[in-house]
């Protein structure tokens, strides 16, 4: 079982920046993938940014050039630096860790952190 705790959400004006953090209770070095997703009411959860199985990063098209995912293995934490924020970035942001357990992939989610972009 992996516990994920997000922090760093809040209210920010358009054009502003926020950094989200996701602290994991297990070594993130061993994770198959780790990433950030977001969800707004009435819509499906969508991928924002991810460290893939080979360590490469992938981003949703609408955040490329504005968001950066990073991690520090020593403290088992993944970050999402968000810049040039837009009102449409408003959502609950979730951290996800996927790991291989008993030959199967298992997904773990944090509780989510609200990001609101508004003037």
N, C-alpha and C positions, 0 to 999 in steps of 0.2 A: 504494500500500500504506500502511495506517495501523497504527501500533503503539499498543496501549492497555495501560497498566500500572496495575493496581489496587493499592491499599494501604489499611491501616486496619482490617483484620479482626482478630478475636481472640476471646478468651473474656470474656464479660460476664454478670453476674448478671441474673436477671429484674427488669425495671423500669429497667435501666440504659440507657446510651446509647453509641453508637459513631458515628464519622463515617468513611465510606469515600471514597476519592479515586480518580479515574481520570484519569491524565495521558495526553494524546494527542500523537502525533508530528506531527500536522497541525492546521491551523486548525479548531477545532470550530465556528466561525462558519459554515463552509461545509457542515457536515454536514446531511443531510436530517432525521435524527433522532438523538438520543443518549439512552441510557437505561441502566437497571440491571435485570438479571434475576437470578433465583436458581434453584438446583436442589438437590434432595435425592436421595439414591440411590434408584433405582427409579421416579422420577417425571420428568415432562418439565420442561424449563426453563420458568419462568413469568415474566411481566412483573411488575416491582415498581413502577417509576416511569420516566417518559419525558418528554423534551422532544419534542413532536410537530413536524410539518413547519411549522406556523405559529408555533412557539415556545411553544405552550400546553403545560401540564403535565397528565399523567394518572397516576393511581395505581391500583394494585390495591385492591380494596375493603377487604381486611384490613389495609392499612397506612395508609389515609387517616386523617389527624389525628395520626399517629405518625411518619411518615417525610416528609422534605422533600428534593426534588431541587433542586440549584442548580448554577450554573456561573460560571466566570470566564473570559471569552473571551481576555483578555490573556495568561493562562498556559495556555490550552488544557486546562483541567481541569474535570471534572464531579464533583460531590460528592453523597453521599447521607447526610444526617443522619438517624440512626435513634434514636428515643427510645421509652421505655416498652416496651422489648424483651421479647418473650415466648419461651418455649422453642420454639414452633412457627416462629419466625423463623430458627431454626438452619438453615443452608444454605451452599452455596458461592455467592457473589455475583459476577456477571459484568457487566462494562461492555460495552456495545454501541454501535457507531457505524455508521450507515447513510448511505451517500453515493451520489450519482448519478455513475456512471463510464461514459462512452461510451453514454449514454442508458439505462443499466440501473442498478438498485439493487444495491449490493454491501454485504454485512454484514461487519463486523470485530468480533472479540471479544478481550477480555483473557484472561489466564490464570486469573482467578478468585481470590477471597480468601475464606477460610473465616470464617464468623461462627458462633460457638457461644454459645447462651444457656442457661446452666445454673447452678444453685446448688451 
